[in-house]
């Protein structure tokens, strides 16, 4: 059974989706989705432990050895991504039930949980596959499910946001498919390890360049890398809050993982950042993201839009680390993928608790919220401090590592911009905290009396997510060691390790 874990990771969540549709009852569909997701989380952790203990895992689907057959490939980086996706999804599913009961029509719950499982299946499949075309297949599975999940929002503008994402997502997916097609035409293979071996010797250099260009643009759209982030803000704003908490922690991180896999594993760092000077493209985009998007977030009054623009800014830190193409830069990027996923999911879960009780997320109108929802406000404040990068939080570990990577390269001006952009995060998070803690209600007669705290079924998962993020701040060395191992594997490229 242990040898079949890579296949079981995908099969269980995939088959559970139609079972939710057959069950139809809201509670039964939620239990099935939660059980399948919990199983996936356990399997993902087991795979990570096996990789750390015994090295890379290669699993041939149906017994057909690569490159003839399709294989799953698990190393330190994608094992970490698998754990991140499965674990965040399981925790948010625990949180989701009360919120979904209130915001989604009861007759559609089974469809909601079926779409959730398909989205999880797609994201896990993207991370685990060792076949380039399968990346596209799983990308489409997750994308189609995501369009559906966003459309479940109770605001009619959720349909517009979903349609906009569908259009842009289809463009991105088409670019990815075209890029993979050119790679196949130039090399005659779709296996990632085989691609890495054949690309340097390929005579079709122009086809390789075209493939690289299409894949880069397509995946940047999917990852919402600035300035190709147009779909993200409205999708996060109008989707049901559990969906936003899940997507903010997983979807963009998986797309960035694929970028890393193609840039370093398949094309190689020398080609991507040496011959093509990809740093000249990624670094300006990253700087613009974490400076300009943080500035835009300062002027947002809705918590969901504020955190959505903040997400684009935080993705900028990850892209900045990637642009260095160094061990220190990649280590910072991988660490921030994990840290930001947990922190931002916890923040959106706190916003969901506010929406559940207050009915809106308009920041200037959250007067004296701490007195009515102390547990939710404490969670928001602590997660906000981690987002800012206060010492002893996960965000501090990331930014300190990233600053060190730029100083190591001698790029002091960029290193100085990182703490400056963090000050903008202090402003937009601090502004909300000031209203919650210190601003008394301007209209006491309309302010509900007593506690409005969200139910325990929402608070407990939210605090589990928050504490996981805070633990990474205290155990920074462990996270950095794991990320450093992933960075070294990336820089070494994909290798044909024996199954």
C-alpha positions as CSV (number, residue, x, y, z in Angstrom):
1,X,0.0,0.0,0.0
2,X,2.8,2.4,0.8
3,X,4.2,2.2,-2.7
4,X,0.8,3.3,-4.1
5,X,0.6,6.5,-2.1
6,X,1.2,8.8,-5.1
7,X,-1.7,7.3,-7.0
8,X,-4.0,7.2,-4.0
9,X,-3.4,10.9,-3.4
10,X,-5.2,11.7,-6.6
11,X,-7.7,8.8,-7.0
12,X,-9.4,9.3,-3.6
13,X,-10.3,13.0,-4.0
14,X,-11.2,12.5,-7.7
15,X,-13.6,9.6,-7.0
16,X,-15.1,11.4,-3.9
17,X,-16.3,14.2,-6.1
18,X,-19.0,12.2,-7.9
19,X,-19.9,10.5,-4.6
20,X,-20.8,13.9,-3.2
21,X,-23.1,14.5,-6.2
22,X,-24.7,11.1,-5.6
23,X,-25.1,11.7,-1.9
24,X,-26.9,15.1,-2.5
25,X,-27.6,15.8,1.1
26,X,-25.5,18.8,2.4
27,X,-24.2,17.1,5.5
28,X,-23.3,13.9,3.7
29,X,-21.5,15.8,0.9
30,X,-19.5,17.8,3.5
31,X,-18.5,14.6,5.4
32,X,-17.4,12.9,2.2
33,X,-15.4,15.9,1.1
34,X,-13.8,16.3,4.5
35,X,-12.9,12.6,4.8
36,X,-11.4,12.5,1.3
37,X,-9.4,15.6,2.0
38,X,-8.2,14.4,5.3
39,X,-7.0,11.2,3.7
40,X,-5.1,13.3,1.1
41,X,-3.5,15.4,3.8
42,X,-2.3,12.2,5.6
43,X,-0.9,10.8,2.3
44,X,0.8,14.1,1.5
45,X,2.6,14.1,4.9
46,X,3.6,10.5,4.4
47,X,5.1,11.3,1.0
48,X,7.0,14.3,2.5
49,X,8.5,12.1,5.2
50,X,9.4,9.4,2.7
51,X,11.2,11.9,0.5
52,X,13.1,13.4,3.4
53,X,14.1,10.0,4.5
54,X,14.8,8.2,1.2
55,X,15.0,10.9,-1.6
56,X,13.0,11.4,-4.7
57,X,10.1,9.1,-5.5
58,X,9.2,8.2,-9.1
59,X,5.9,6.3,-9.6
60,X,5.0,4.8,-13.0
61,X,1.3,5.0,-13.7
62,X,-0.1,1.5,-14.7
63,X,3.4,0.1,-14.6
64,X,4.5,1.8,-17.8
65,X,8.0,3.2,-17.3
66,X,8.8,6.7,-18.3
67,X,9.2,8.2,-20.8
68,X,6.8,5.8,-22.6
69,X,4.2,6.1,-19.8
70,X,3.2,8.8,-17.4
71,X,4.9,9.1,-14.1
72,X,4.5,11.0,-10.8
73,X,7.6,12.6,-9.5
74,X,7.9,13.7,-5.8
75,X,10.9,15.6,-4.4
76,X,11.3,18.0,-1.5
77,X,9.7,20.9,-3.3
78,X,6.5,19.4,-4.6
79,X,6.1,17.2,-1.5
80,X,6.0,20.5,0.5
81,X,3.4,21.9,-2.0
82,X,1.3,18.7,-1.7
83,X,1.3,19.0,2.1
84,X,0.4,22.7,1.8
85,X,-2.6,22.2,-0.6
86,X,-4.0,19.1,1.2
87,X,-3.6,20.5,4.7
88,X,-5.0,24.0,4.0
89,X,-7.9,22.5,2.1
90,X,-8.8,20.1,5.0
91,X,-8.7,22.9,7.6
92,X,-10.7,25.3,5.5
93,X,-13.3,22.6,4.8
94,X,-13.7,22.2,8.6
95,X,-14.3,26.0,8.7
96,X,-16.5,26.1,5.6
97,X,-19.6,24.3,6.7
98,X,-21.2,27.1,8.8
99,X,-20.3,29.7,6.3
100,X,-21.5,27.7,3.3
101,X,-24.8,27.0,5.1
102,X,-25.4,30.7,5.4
103,X,-24.1,31.9,2.0
104,X,-24.8,29.1,-0.5
105,X,-28.3,27.8,-1.4
106,X,-28.8,24.5,0.4
107,X,-29.8,22.7,-2.8
108,X,-26.4,23.4,-4.2
109,X,-24.2,22.3,-1.4
110,X,-23.4,18.9,-2.9
111,X,-22.3,20.7,-6.1
112,X,-20.1,23.0,-4.1
113,X,-18.3,20.2,-2.3
114,X,-17.9,18.2,-5.5
115,X,-16.3,21.2,-7.2
116,X,-14.1,21.7,-4.2
117,X,-12.8,18.2,-4.4
118,X,-12.2,18.5,-8.1
119,X,-10.2,21.7,-7.5
120,X,-8.1,20.0,-4.9
121,X,-7.6,17.0,-7.2
122,X,-6.4,19.4,-10.0
123,X,-4.0,21.3,-7.7
124,X,-2.5,18.1,-6.2
125,X,-2.2,16.6,-9.7
126,X,-0.3,19.6,-11.0
127,X,2.1,19.4,-8.1
128,X,2.8,15.6,-8.3
129,X,2.9,14.9,-12.1
130,X,6.2,14.4,-13.9
131,X,4.5,14.8,-17.3
132,X,4.2,18.2,-19.0
133,X,0.9,17.5,-20.7
134,X,-0.6,16.2,-17.5
135,X,0.2,19.6,-16.0
136,X,-2.2,21.1,-18.5
137,X,-4.8,18.5,-17.9
138,X,-4.8,19.0,-14.1
139,X,-4.6,22.7,-14.6
140,X,-7.8,22.7,-16.5
141,X,-9.5,20.4,-13.9
142,X,-8.6,22.8,-11.1
143,X,-9.5,25.9,-13.2
144,X,-12.9,24.7,-14.2
145,X,-13.7,23.8,-10.7
146,X,-12.5,27.2,-9.5
147,X,-14.7,29.1,-11.9
148,X,-17.7,27.2,-10.4
149,X,-16.6,27.8,-6.8
150,X,-16.3,31.5,-7.4
151,X,-19.7,31.7,-9.0
152,X,-21.3,30.3,-5.8
153,X,-20.8,33.7,-4.2
154,X,-24.0,35.3,-2.9
155,X,-23.3,38.6,-4.7
156,X,-24.4,38.6,-8.3
157,X,-21.0,40.2,-9.1
158,X,-19.5,36.8,-8.3
159,X,-20.8,35.6,-11.8
160,X,-18.9,38.5,-13.4
161,X,-15.8,37.8,-11.4
162,X,-16.0,34.1,-12.4
163,X,-16.5,34.9,-16.1
164,X,-13.6,37.3,-16.0
165,X,-11.4,34.6,-14.5
166,X,-12.7,32.1,-17.0
167,X,-11.6,34.4,-19.9
168,X,-8.2,35.2,-18.5
169,X,-7.7,31.7,-17.2
170,X,-8.5,30.2,-20.6
171,X,-5.9,32.6,-22.2
172,X,-3.4,31.4,-19.7
173,X,-4.2,27.8,-20.1
174,X,-4.0,28.1,-23.9
175,X,-0.6,29.7,-23.7
176,X,0.5,26.8,-21.5
177,X,-0.8,24.2,-24.0
178,X,0.8,26.0,-26.9
179,X,4.1,26.1,-25.0
180,X,3.9,22.4,-24.2
181,X,3.1,21.7,-27.9
182,X,6.2,23.5,-29.0
183,X,8.3,21.6,-26.5
184,X,6.9,18.3,-27.8
185,X,7.6,19.3,-31.4
186,X,11.2,20.2,-30.5
187,X,12.1,17.2,-28.3
188,X,9.6,14.4,-29.1
189,X,8.8,13.8,-25.4
190,X,6.5,15.1,-22.6
191,X,8.2,13.5,-19.7
192,X,9.8,16.3,-17.6
193,X,13.1,14.5,-16.9
194,X,13.4,13.5,-20.5
195,X,12.6,17.1,-21.6
196,X,15.4,18.4,-19.3
197,X,17.8,15.9,-21.0
198,X,16.8,16.7,-24.5
199,X,16.4,20.5,-24.5
200,X,20.1,21.3,-24.4
201,X,20.8,19.1,-27.5
202,X,17.7,20.1,-29.4
203,X,18.3,21.6,-32.8
204,X,15.0,23.5,-32.7
205,X,16.2,26.4,-30.7
206,X,13.5,28.7,-31.9
207,X,10.8,26.3,-30.9
208,X,12.4,26.0,-27.5
209,X,12.4,29.8,-27.1
210,X,8.7,30.1,-28.2
211,X,7.8,27.3,-25.8
212,X,9.6,29.1,-23.0
213,X,7.8,32.4,-23.8
214,X,4.3,30.9,-24.0
215,X,4.8,28.9,-20.8
216,X,6.1,31.9,-18.9
217,X,3.2,34.2,-19.8
218,X,0.6,31.5,-19.3
219,X,1.8,30.5,-15.9
220,X,2.2,34.1,-14.8
221,X,-1.4,34.7,-15.6
222,X,-2.4,31.7,-13.6
223,X,-0.2,32.7,-10.7
224,X,-1.6,36.3,-10.8
225,X,2.0,37.8,-11.1
226,X,1.9,41.5,-11.6
227,X,0.8,43.0,-14.0
228,X,-1.1,39.8,-15.1
229,X,-3.2,39.8,-11.9
230,X,-6.5,41.3,-13.2
231,X,-8.6,38.3,-12.4
232,X,-7.5,37.9,-8.8
233,X,-9.0,40.9,-6.9
234,X,-12.7,40.4,-7.9
235,X,-12.4,36.6,-7.6
236,X,-11.2,36.9,-4.0
237,X,-13.7,39.6,-3.2
238,X,-16.9,38.0,-4.5
239,X,-16.3,34.3,-4.0
240,X,-17.6,32.6,-0.8
241,X,-15.1,33.3,1.9
242,X,-14.0,29.7,2.4
243,X,-13.2,29.5,-1.3
244,X,-11.1,32.7,-1.1
245,X,-9.3,31.4,2.0
246,X,-8.6,28.1,0.1
247,X,-7.5,29.8,-3.2
248,X,-5.4,32.4,-1.5
249,X,-3.4,29.7,0.2
250,X,-3.0,27.2,-2.6
251,X,-3.9,28.1,-6.2
252,X,-1.4,30.8,-6.9
253,X,1.3,28.9,-5.0
254,X,0.8,25.8,-7.2
255,X,1.2,27.9,-10.4
256,X,4.4,29.4,-9.0
257,X,5.6,25.9,-8.3
258,X,5.1,25.0,-12.0
259,X,7.0,28.1,-13.0
260,X,9.9,27.0,-10.7
261,X,9.7,23.5,-12.2
262,X,9.9,24.7,-15.8
263,X,12.4,27.5,-15.2
264,X,14.9,25.4,-13.2
265,X,14.0,21.7,-13.6
266,X,13.3,21.6,-17.4
267,X,14.9,24.6,-19.1
268,X,17.6,25.0,-16.5
269,X,18.8,28.1,-14.6
270,X,21.6,28.8,-17.2
271,X,19.1,29.0,-20.0
272,X,16.3,30.8,-18.2
273,X,18.3,33.4,-16.3
274,X,21.6,33.3,-18.2
275,X,20.8,33.2,-21.9
276,X,17.4,34.8,-21.7
277,X,18.1,37.1,-18.7
278,X,14.7,36.3,-17.1
279,X,15.8,38.4,-14.1
280,X,15.3,41.5,-16.2
281,X,11.6,40.6,-16.6
282,X,10.7,39.1,-13.2
283,X,12.5,41.5,-10.9
284,X,10.9,44.8,-12.1
285,X,7.5,43.1,-12.0
286,X,8.2,41.8,-8.5
287,X,9.3,45.3,-7.2
288,X,6.2,46.9,-8.8
289,X,4.0,44.3,-7.2
290,X,5.2,44.6,-3.6
291,X,5.4,48.4,-3.7
292,X,2.5,49.5,-5.9
293,X,0.0,46.8,-4.8
294,X,0.8,47.5,-1.1
295,X,0.1,51.2,-1.8
296,X,-3.2,50.3,-3.5
297,X,-4.2,48.1,-0.5
298,X,-3.8,51.1,1.8
299,X,-6.7,52.9,0.1
300,X,-9.1,49.9,0.2
301,X,-12.1,50.1,2.5
302,X,-13.3,46.5,2.1
303,X,-11.2,43.9,3.9
304,X,-11.5,41.4,1.2
305,X,-10.2,43.8,-1.5
306,X,-7.5,45.0,0.8
307,X,-6.3,41.5,1.4
308,X,-6.6,40.6,-2.3
309,X,-4.3,43.5,-3.4
310,X,-2.0,42.5,-0.5
311,X,-1.9,39.0,-2.0
312,X,-0.6,40.4,-5.3
313,X,2.0,42.3,-3.3
314,X,3.1,39.2,-1.3
315,X,3.4,37.2,-4.5
316,X,5.9,39.9,-5.6
317,X,8.2,38.8,-2.7
318,X,8.1,35.2,-4.0
319,X,8.8,36.3,-7.6
320,X,11.7,38.6,-6.4
321,X,13.4,35.6,-4.8
322,X,12.9,33.5,-7.9
323,X,14.4,36.3,-10.1
324,X,17.7,36.0,-8.2
325,X,18.2,32.3,-9.4
326,X,20.3,31.7,-6.3
327,X,20.0,29.3,-3.4
328,X,19.3,32.1,-1.0
329,X,16.7,33.7,-3.2
330,X,14.9,30.4,-3.9
331,X,15.0,29.5,-0.3
332,X,13.3,32.8,0.6
333,X,10.7,32.1,-2.2
334,X,9.8,28.6,-1.0
335,X,9.6,29.7,2.6
336,X,7.3,32.6,1.7
337,X,5.1,30.3,-0.4
338,X,4.4,28.3,2.8
339,X,4.3,31.3,5.2
340,X,2.1,33.5,3.1
341,X,-0.3,30.6,2.3
342,X,-1.0,30.0,6.0
343,X,-1.1,33.6,7.0
344,X,-3.4,34.8,4.2
345,X,-5.7,31.9,4.7
346,X,-6.0,32.7,8.4
347,X,-6.7,36.4,7.6
348,X,-9.5,35.5,5.1
349,X,-10.9,33.1,7.6
350,X,-11.0,35.9,10.2
351,X,-12.8,38.2,7.6
352,X,-15.2,35.3,7.1
353,X,-16.1,35.3,10.8
354,X,-16.7,39.0,10.6
355,X,-19.0,38.6,7.6
356,X,-20.8,35.8,9.3
357,X,-21.8,37.9,12.3
358,X,-21.6,41.5,11.2
359,X,-22.8,41.0,7.6
360,X,-20.2,43.2,5.9
361,X,-16.4,43.7,5.7
362,X,-16.4,47.5,5.4
363,X,-13.4,48.4,7.5
364,X,-14.4,52.0,8.6
365,X,-17.7,50.6,9.9
366,X,-16.1,48.0,12.2
367,X,-16.2,50.3,15.2
368,X,-15.3,48.8,18.5
369,X,-15.4,45.3,17.0
370,X,-12.9,43.9,19.5
371,X,-15.4,44.2,22.3
372,X,-18.0,42.2,20.4
373,X,-15.7,39.7,18.6
374,X,-12.5,39.5,20.6
375,X,-11.3,36.0,19.5
376,X,-11.8,36.9,15.8
377,X,-10.0,40.3,16.2
378,X,-7.1,38.7,18.0
379,X,-6.7,36.2,15.2
380,X,-6.8,39.0,12.6
381,X,-4.2,41.1,14.5
382,X,-1.8,38.2,15.0
383,X,-2.1,37.1,11.3
384,X,-1.7,40.7,10.3
385,X,1.5,41.0,12.3
386,X,2.8,37.9,10.5
387,X,1.9,39.5,7.2
388,X,3.8,42.7,8.1
389,X,6.8,40.6,9.1
390,X,7.1,41.4,12.8
391,X,10.0,39.5,14.5
392,X,9.1,36.0,15.8
393,X,6.5,35.6,13.0
394,X,6.8,33.6,9.8
395,X,6.7,36.8,7.7
396,X,9.9,38.0,9.4
397,X,11.7,34.8,8.5
398,X,10.8,35.3,4.9
399,X,11.7,38.9,4.6
400,X,14.9,38.6,6.6
401,X,16.0,35.8,4.3
402,X,15.0,37.7,1.1
403,X,16.8,40.8,2.2
404,X,19.9,38.7,2.9
405,X,19.7,37.2,-0.6
406,X,19.7,40.6,-2.2
407,X,22.5,41.9,0.0
408,X,24.5,38.8,-1.0
409,X,24.1,39.8,-4.6
410,X,25.0,43.4,-3.8
411,X,21.6,44.8,-4.8
412,X,21.2,47.1,-1.8
413,X,18.5,49.4,-3.3
414,X,16.1,46.4,-3.8
415,X,16.9,45.1,-0.3
416,X,16.0,48.5,1.1
417,X,12.6,48.4,-0.7
418,X,11.5,45.3,1.1
419,X,11.2,46.8,4.6
420,X,9.8,50.0,3.0
421,X,7.0,48.0,1.4
422,X,6.4,46.3,4.8
423,X,5.7,49.8,6.3
424,X,2.8,50.0,3.8
425,X,1.5,46.8,5.2
426,X,1.8,48.3,8.7
427,X,-0.5,51.1,7.4
428,X,-3.3,49.1,5.9
429,X,-3.3,46.4,8.6
430,X,-2.9,49.0,11.4
431,X,-5.7,51.1,10.1
432,X,-8.1,48.2,10.5
433,X,-6.7,47.3,13.9
434,X,-7.2,50.9,15.1
435,X,-10.9,50.8,14.1
436,X,-11.4,47.4,15.8
437,X,-9.7,48.3,19.0
438,X,-10.0,52.0,19.7
439,X,-12.8,53.6,17.6
440,X,-16.0,53.7,19.6
441,X,-19.3,53.3,17.8
442,X,-20.5,56.5,16.2
443,X,-24.1,55.3,16.5
444,X,-24.5,53.3,19.7
445,X,-28.2,52.7,19.1
446,X,-27.6,50.7,16.0
447,X,-24.7,48.8,17.3
448,X,-25.8,45.2,18.5
449,X,-25.2,44.7,22.2
450,X,-23.2,41.8,23.6
451,X,-20.9,39.3,22.0
452,X,-21.3,38.4,18.3
453,X,-18.5,35.8,18.2
454,X,-18.5,33.3,15.3
455,X,-19.3,29.7,16.1
456,X,-16.6,27.3,17.3
457,X,-16.8,25.4,14.1
458,X,-15.3,28.5,12.4
459,X,-13.0,29.7,15.2
460,X,-11.2,26.4,15.9
461,X,-10.0,25.8,12.3
462,X,-9.1,29.5,12.0
463,X,-6.9,29.3,15.1
464,X,-5.4,26.0,13.9
465,X,-4.3,27.8,10.7
466,X,-3.1,30.8,12.6
467,X,-1.1,28.7,15.1
468,X,0.5,26.7,12.3
469,X,1.7,30.0,10.7
470,X,3.0,31.3,14.0
471,X,4.8,28.0,14.7
472,X,6.7,28.5,11.5
473,X,7.9,31.8,12.9
474,X,9.3,30.2,16.0
475,X,10.6,27.1,14.1
476,X,12.2,29.2,11.4
477,X,15.3,27.1,11.1
478,X,13.3,24.0,10.3
479,X,11.4,25.7,7.5
480,X,14.6,27.3,6.1
481,X,16.3,23.9,6.1
482,X,13.4,22.3,4.2
483,X,13.3,25.2,1.7
484,X,17.0,25.2,1.3
485,X,16.9,21.5,0.4
486,X,14.2,22.3,-2.2
487,X,16.3,25.2,-3.6
488,X,19.4,23.0,-4.0
489,X,17.3,20.4,-5.9
490,X,15.8,23.1,-8.1
491,X,19.2,24.5,-9.0
492,X,20.5,21.0,-9.8
493,X,17.7,20.4,-12.2
494,X,15.6,17.3,-12.8
495,X,17.6,14.1,-12.8
496,X,16.7,10.6,-13.8
497,X,17.0,9.1,-10.4
498,X,16.2,5.4,-10.5
499,X,12.6,4.6,-9.4
